[in-house]
Amino acid sequence: AVSTPEPGGISYKELIDSLLLLKNKKIIGADIVEYNPLAATPYASGSTVAEILRELILVMKS
């Protein structure tokens, strides 16, 4: 969850699908800009951020 959500912004599934397109590319860095635990919901929580980070690492490792 973020402090200022973007209406119509990218969904979790869209993000993961986009990351998969980057497999076998030479990605050397990535950034998770914001996570606000005070704005967390069951669909946007710390575990969601951890899952995104895991996918980023797997893509960068491939």
Secondary structure by P-SEA (a helix, b strand, c coil): cccccccccccaaaaaaaaaaacccccccccccccccccccccccaaaaaaaaaaaaaaaac
